[in-house]
Amino acid sequence: MLFNEEQIEQTSRAMKAMSHPLRLKIISVLGEQEVSVQDIVEKVGTSQSNISQHLAIMRDKGVLRTRKDANRVFYRVGDLRTLEVLRMMREVFCGFGE
């Protein structure tokens, strides 16, 4: 078996947290950098409340990490290997190349 029960549940929760198109777009905006909520809102093009809800879901599932600086919140991908997994999924499901 590739996964034990706990690993299956943990992986499933993380994949569900990333499965929404807007959440994938947010991860794409983040890439390997740390980005403020305000910058994410500008780059994704939806309301701050909508972005904040999606960020909270991914943070709660361990996909994203945060850092506060004064009254600004910055987000980053929690483990950069997540980006590699998503790149592989893109290649499998969307064909090769950029």
SESEKE-427529 format. One record per residue (C-alpha): residue number from 1; x, y, z; residue in one letter. Coordinates in Angstrom, 3 decimals, m for minus. Example, Ala and Ser with C-alpha at 12.3 -4.5 7.8 and 13.67 -1.06 7.14 Angstrom:
# SESEKE-427529
+-----+----------+----------+----------+---------+
| num |        X |        Y |        Z | residuo |
+-----+----------+----------+----------+---------+
|   1 |   12.300 |   m4.500 |    7.800 |       a |
|   2 |   13.670 |   m1.060 |    7.140 |       s |
+-----+----------+----------+----------+---------+
This chain:
# SESEKE-427529
+-----+----------+----------+----------+---------+
| num |        X |        Y |        Z | residuo |
+-----+----------+----------+----------+---------+
|   1 |    0.000 |    0.000 |    0.000 |       m |
|   2 |    1.393 |    3.415 |   m0.960 |       l |
|   3 |   m0.275 |    5.249 |    1.940 |       f |
|   4 |   m1.477 |    4.335 |    5.401 |       n |
|   5 |   m4.940 |    5.540 |    6.469 |       e |
|   6 |   m3.687 |    8.698 |    8.173 |       e |
|   7 |   m1.590 |    9.656 |    5.144 |       q |
|   8 |   m4.553 |    9.060 |    2.836 |       i |
|   9 |   m6.724 |   11.413 |    4.914 |       e |
|  10 |   m4.028 |   14.083 |    5.186 |       q |
|  11 |   m3.240 |   13.970 |    1.461 |       t |
|  12 |   m6.927 |   14.019 |    0.553 |       s |
|  13 |   m7.531 |   17.112 |    2.716 |       r |
|  14 |   m4.605 |   18.950 |    1.128 |       a |
|  15 |   m5.654 |   18.008 |   m2.409 |       m |
|  16 |   m9.236 |   19.127 |   m1.720 |       k |
|  17 |   m7.913 |   22.419 |   m0.359 |       a |
|  18 |   m6.069 |   23.033 |   m3.639 |       m |
|  19 |   m8.710 |   21.674 |   m6.010 |       s |
|  20 |  m10.734 |   24.861 |   m6.495 |       h |
|  21 |   m9.736 |   26.858 |   m9.624 |       p |
|  22 |   m9.348 |   30.089 |   m7.643 |       l |
|  23 |   m7.097 |   28.343 |   m5.126 |       r |
|  24 |   m4.910 |   26.993 |   m7.905 |       l |
|  25 |   m4.689 |   30.523 |   m9.273 |       k |
|  26 |   m3.649 |   31.811 |   m5.842 |       i |
|  27 |   m0.922 |   29.170 |   m5.599 |       i |
|  28 |    0.198 |   30.121 |   m9.088 |       s |
|  29 |    0.458 |   33.768 |   m8.012 |       v |
|  30 |    2.455 |   32.788 |   m4.930 |       l |
|  31 |    4.868 |   30.450 |   m6.674 |       g |
|  32 |    8.097 |   30.392 |   m4.692 |       e |
|  33 |    7.650 |   33.851 |   m3.192 |       q |
|  34 |    5.903 |   35.437 |   m0.245 |       e |
|  35 |    3.021 |   37.720 |   m1.277 |       v |
|  36 |    0.761 |   40.043 |    0.702 |       s |
|  37 |   m2.986 |   39.537 |    0.698 |       v |
|  38 |   m3.419 |   42.892 |   m1.045 |       q |
|  39 |   m1.076 |   41.841 |   m3.866 |       d |
|  40 |   m2.870 |   38.503 |   m4.221 |       i |
|  41 |   m6.199 |   40.349 |   m4.527 |       v |
|  42 |   m4.780 |   42.605 |   m7.258 |       e |
|  43 |   m3.237 |   39.742 |   m9.228 |       k |
|  44 |   m6.184 |   37.341 |   m8.937 |       v |
|  45 |   m8.863 |   39.953 |   m9.500 |       g |
|  46 |  m11.578 |   39.190 |   m6.980 |       t |
|  47 |  m12.656 |   40.630 |   m3.633 |       s |
|  48 |  m10.448 |   40.551 |   m0.556 |       q |
|  49 |  m13.115 |   38.696 |    1.422 |       s |
|  50 |  m13.291 |   35.973 |   m1.250 |       n |
|  51 |   m9.497 |   35.658 |   m1.367 |       i |
|  52 |   m9.293 |   35.579 |    2.428 |       s |
|  53 |  m11.787 |   32.697 |    2.612 |       q |
|  54 |   m9.772 |   30.637 |    0.125 |       h |
|  55 |   m6.469 |   31.500 |    1.816 |       l |
|  56 |   m7.875 |   30.388 |    5.177 |       a |
|  57 |   m8.909 |   27.016 |    3.773 |       i |
|  58 |   m5.445 |   26.364 |    2.361 |       m |
|  59 |   m3.744 |   27.630 |    5.515 |       r |
|  60 |   m5.916 |   25.409 |    7.719 |       d |
|  61 |   m5.008 |   22.351 |    5.623 |       k |
|  62 |   m1.287 |   23.127 |    5.824 |       g |
|  63 |   m0.870 |   24.093 |    2.175 |       v |
|  64 |    0.045 |   27.727 |    2.948 |       l |
|  65 |    1.961 |   29.506 |    5.703 |       r |
|  66 |    1.563 |   33.098 |    6.899 |       t |
|  67 |    3.661 |   35.868 |    8.341 |       r |
|  68 |    2.358 |   39.123 |    9.806 |       k |
|  69 |    4.248 |   42.379 |    9.460 |       d |
|  70 |    2.459 |   45.213 |   11.238 |       a |
|  71 |   m1.072 |   45.091 |    9.760 |       n |
|  72 |   m0.118 |   43.212 |    6.566 |       r |
|  73 |   m0.350 |   39.453 |    6.178 |       v |
|  74 |    1.971 |   37.612 |    3.814 |       f |
|  75 |    1.352 |   34.142 |    2.425 |       y |
|  76 |    3.704 |   31.551 |    0.984 |       r |
|  77 |    3.440 |   27.919 |   m0.086 |       v |
|  78 |    4.200 |   25.842 |    2.996 |       g |
|  79 |    6.376 |   23.291 |    1.223 |       d |
|  80 |    7.861 |   24.123 |   m2.173 |       l |
|  81 |    7.538 |   20.472 |   m3.188 |       r |
|  82 |    3.812 |   21.244 |   m3.495 |       t |
|  83 |    4.687 |   23.348 |   m6.549 |       l |
|  84 |    6.502 |   20.370 |   m8.072 |       e |
|  85 |    3.449 |   18.167 |   m7.532 |       v |
|  86 |    1.248 |   20.779 |   m9.222 |       l |
|  87 |    3.718 |   21.122 |  m12.120 |       r |
|  88 |    3.591 |   17.350 |  m12.633 |       m |
|  89 |   m0.204 |   17.380 |  m12.491 |       m |
|  90 |   m0.250 |   20.170 |  m15.087 |       r |
|  91 |    1.952 |   18.086 |  m17.372 |       e |
|  92 |   m0.196 |   14.988 |  m16.928 |       v |
|  93 |   m3.557 |   16.704 |  m17.325 |       f |
|  94 |   m2.716 |   19.686 |  m19.554 |       c |
|  95 |    0.112 |   18.422 |  m21.756 |       g |
|  96 |    3.764 |   19.341 |  m21.630 |       f |
|  97 |    5.265 |   22.816 |  m21.674 |       g |
|  98 |    4.416 |   26.168 |  m20.254 |       e |
+-----+----------+----------+----------+---------+
